Amino acid sequence: MTEALLPDSGRPFDAPWQARAFALAQHLVERGLFTWPEHAEALGVAIRQAQASGDPDRGDTYWQHYVAALENLVRAKGGA
């Protein structure tokens, strides 16, 4: 999965854990826990919350927000 591409930059993942986070999201969508639009909304919420808390939004924290969104979705959908 390390050959996968980042959604917005076209670059390979910077670290294996990022590829695993993406693969987990894909797996959970395929299993029907949530949809990609729900994931996108949760990611937007996580990013906006981080910005409101002072995240300078330089792009280096994107994957932290990605994982936070996954965690929130799994909790909200009763997957954990």
C-alpha positions as CSV (number, residue, x, y, z in Angstrom):
1,M,0.0,0.0,0.0
2,T,3.0,2.4,0.2
3,E,2.6,3.0,-3.5
4,A,-0.8,4.6,-3.0
5,L,-1.2,8.3,-3.7
6,L,-2.2,11.1,-1.4
7,P,-5.7,12.4,-2.3
8,D,-4.6,16.0,-3.0
9,S,-0.9,16.0,-3.9
10,G,-0.3,13.0,-6.0
11,R,2.8,12.1,-4.0
12,P,3.4,8.7,-2.4
13,F,2.5,8.5,1.2
14,D,5.2,10.0,3.4
15,A,5.1,7.2,6.0
16,P,3.7,3.6,6.1
17,W,1.3,4.5,8.9
18,Q,-0.4,7.0,6.5
19,A,-1.0,4.3,4.0
20,R,-2.4,2.0,6.7
21,A,-4.8,4.8,7.9
22,F,-6.0,5.2,4.3
23,A,-6.3,1.4,3.9
24,L,-8.3,1.2,7.2
25,A,-10.7,3.9,5.9
26,Q,-11.1,2.1,2.6
27,H,-11.8,-1.2,4.5
28,L,-14.4,0.4,6.8
29,V,-16.2,1.9,3.8
30,E,-16.2,-1.4,2.0
31,R,-17.6,-3.0,5.1
32,G,-20.4,-0.4,5.2
33,L,-19.5,1.3,8.5
34,F,-19.6,4.7,6.8
35,T,-19.4,6.2,3.3
36,W,-16.7,8.2,1.6
37,P,-18.9,11.4,1.8
38,E,-19.3,10.8,5.6
39,H,-15.6,10.4,5.9
40,A,-14.9,13.6,3.9
41,E,-17.3,15.5,6.2
42,A,-15.7,14.1,9.3
43,L,-12.3,15.0,8.0
44,G,-13.4,18.6,7.3
45,V,-14.8,18.8,10.8
46,A,-11.5,17.5,12.3
47,I,-9.5,20.0,10.3
48,R,-11.8,22.9,11.2
49,Q,-11.6,22.0,14.9
50,A,-7.8,21.8,14.7
51,Q,-7.7,25.2,13.0
52,A,-10.0,26.7,15.7
53,S,-7.5,25.4,18.3
54,G,-4.6,27.0,16.6
55,D,-3.3,24.5,14.0
56,P,-1.5,26.7,11.4
57,D,-2.7,24.4,8.6
58,R,0.7,24.1,6.8
59,G,-0.3,20.6,5.6
60,D,2.1,18.7,7.9
61,T,-0.8,17.7,10.3
62,Y,-3.2,16.5,7.6
63,W,-2.8,12.8,8.5
64,Q,-3.2,13.5,12.2
65,H,-6.6,15.0,11.3
66,Y,-7.3,12.0,9.0
67,V,-6.8,9.6,11.9
68,A,-8.9,11.8,14.3
69,A,-11.7,11.8,11.7
70,L,-11.5,8.0,11.5
71,E,-11.6,7.6,15.3
72,N,-14.6,9.9,15.5
73,L,-16.5,8.1,12.8
74,V,-15.9,4.7,14.3
75,R,-17.1,5.9,17.7
76,A,-20.1,7.6,16.2
77,K,-21.1,4.6,14.1
78,G,-20.7,2.2,17.0
79,G,-17.7,0.4,15.6
80,A,-15.7,0.6,18.8
